[in-house]
Amino acid sequence: MKVWGHSSEVPGSLTRTAATTDGEHVFTLNRNSDWGDPALEQAAVEAEFCG
């Protein structure tokens, strides 16, 4: 499955949105970028679209 996305970060906060190419399935998450684990962020996206 192809998923398109974008992320943006300001000090202390990261937001990431991903969507299928047809726009029918969209997922947005926010994490504390000071101590949040980037691997868990990617795992959440994969679980949403591949799990």
PyRosetta script that sets phi, psi and omega in degrees:
from pyrosetta import init, pose_from_sequence

init()
pose = pose_from_sequence("MKVWGHSSEVPGSLTRTAATTDGEHVFTLNRNSDWGDPALEQAAVEAEFCG")
pose.set_psi(1, 133.9)
pose.set_omega(1, 177.9)
pose.set_phi(2, -93.3)
pose.set_psi(2, 130.3)
pose.set_omega(2, -179.9)
pose.set_phi(3, -127.5)
pose.set_psi(3, 135.0)
pose.set_omega(3, 177.6)
pose.set_phi(4, -108.2)
pose.set_psi(4, 148.7)
pose.set_omega(4, -179.2)
pose.set_phi(5, -161.8)
pose.set_psi(5, 178.2)
pose.set_omega(5, 179.9)
pose.set_phi(6, -155.6)
pose.set_psi(6, 146.9)
pose.set_omega(6, 174.5)
pose.set_phi(7, -131.0)
pose.set_psi(7, 159.4)
pose.set_omega(7, 179.2)
pose.set_phi(8, -147.2)
pose.set_psi(8, 145.6)
pose.set_omega(8, -175.9)
pose.set_phi(9, -136.8)
pose.set_psi(9, 137.5)
pose.set_omega(9, 167.2)
pose.set_phi(10, -122.1)
pose.set_psi(10, 160.3)
pose.set_omega(10, -177.7)
pose.set_phi(11, -50.4)
pose.set_psi(11, 118.1)
pose.set_omega(11, 176.6)
pose.set_phi(12, 93.0)
pose.set_psi(12, -8.2)
pose.set_omega(12, -175.5)
pose.set_phi(13, -146.4)
pose.set_psi(13, 132.2)
pose.set_omega(13, 175.7)
pose.set_phi(14, -125.8)
pose.set_psi(14, 133.5)
pose.set_omega(14, 176.4)
pose.set_phi(15, -120.1)
pose.set_psi(15, 137.5)
pose.set_omega(15, -179.4)
pose.set_phi(16, -135.4)
pose.set_psi(16, 134.4)
pose.set_omega(16, 176.1)
pose.set_phi(17, -124.1)
pose.set_psi(17, 138.3)
pose.set_omega(17, 176.6)
pose.set_phi(18, -135.3)
pose.set_psi(18, 148.7)
pose.set_omega(18, -178.6)
pose.set_phi(19, -150.3)
pose.set_psi(19, 152.2)
pose.set_omega(19, 172.6)
pose.set_phi(20, -69.3)
pose.set_psi(20, 160.3)
pose.set_omega(20, -176.2)
pose.set_phi(21, -62.8)
pose.set_psi(21, -26.0)
pose.set_omega(21, 178.9)
pose.set_phi(22, -87.6)
pose.set_psi(22, -4.6)
pose.set_omega(22, 178.1)
pose.set_phi(23, 76.0)
pose.set_psi(23, 6.6)
pose.set_omega(23, -178.6)
pose.set_phi(24, -76.4)
pose.set_psi(24, -23.7)
pose.set_omega(24, -177.7)
pose.set_phi(25, -129.0)
pose.set_psi(25, 116.2)
pose.set_omega(25, -178.0)
pose.set_phi(26, -127.2)
pose.set_psi(26, 139.9)
pose.set_omega(26, -178.3)
pose.set_phi(27, -135.3)
pose.set_psi(27, 129.9)
pose.set_omega(27, 177.7)
pose.set_phi(28, -128.1)
pose.set_psi(28, 137.1)
pose.set_omega(28, 176.4)
pose.set_phi(29, -136.2)
pose.set_psi(29, 158.2)
pose.set_omega(29, 176.3)
pose.set_phi(30, -133.4)
pose.set_psi(30, 137.6)
pose.set_omega(30, 177.5)
pose.set_phi(31, -139.0)
pose.set_psi(31, 157.0)
pose.set_omega(31, 175.0)
pose.set_phi(32, -73.4)
pose.set_psi(32, 112.7)
pose.set_omega(32, -176.2)
pose.set_phi(33, -81.9)
pose.set_psi(33, -5.1)
pose.set_omega(33, 175.5)
pose.set_phi(34, -75.5)
pose.set_psi(34, -35.7)
pose.set_omega(34, -179.2)
pose.set_phi(35, -138.4)
pose.set_psi(35, -1.2)
pose.set_omega(35, 178.3)
pose.set_phi(36, -67.8)
pose.set_psi(36, 149.3)
pose.set_omega(36, -177.0)
pose.set_phi(37, -90.8)
pose.set_psi(37, 114.6)
pose.set_omega(37, 179.8)
pose.set_phi(38, -57.5)
pose.set_psi(38, -31.4)
pose.set_omega(38, 179.4)
pose.set_phi(39, -64.6)
pose.set_psi(39, -36.0)
pose.set_omega(39, 177.9)
pose.set_phi(40, -69.5)
pose.set_psi(40, -33.4)
pose.set_omega(40, 176.3)
pose.set_phi(41, -61.3)
pose.set_psi(41, -49.1)
pose.set_omega(41, 179.1)
pose.set_phi(42, -64.3)
pose.set_psi(42, -38.5)
pose.set_omega(42, 179.1)
pose.set_phi(43, -63.0)
pose.set_psi(43, -37.6)
pose.set_omega(43, 178.7)
pose.set_phi(44, -65.3)
pose.set_psi(44, -41.7)
pose.set_omega(44, 178.2)
pose.set_phi(45, -64.2)
pose.set_psi(45, -45.3)
pose.set_omega(45, 179.5)
pose.set_phi(46, -64.0)
pose.set_psi(46, -39.9)
pose.set_omega(46, 178.2)
pose.set_phi(47, -64.2)
pose.set_psi(47, -38.2)
pose.set_omega(47, -179.0)
pose.set_phi(48, -66.6)
pose.set_psi(48, -41.9)
pose.set_omega(48, -173.7)
pose.set_phi(49, -100.9)
pose.set_psi(49, -21.9)
pose.set_omega(49, -175.8)
pose.set_phi(50, -116.2)
pose.set_psi(50, -13.7)
pose.set_omega(50, -173.1)
pose.set_phi(51, -89.7)
pose.dump_pdb("model.pdb")
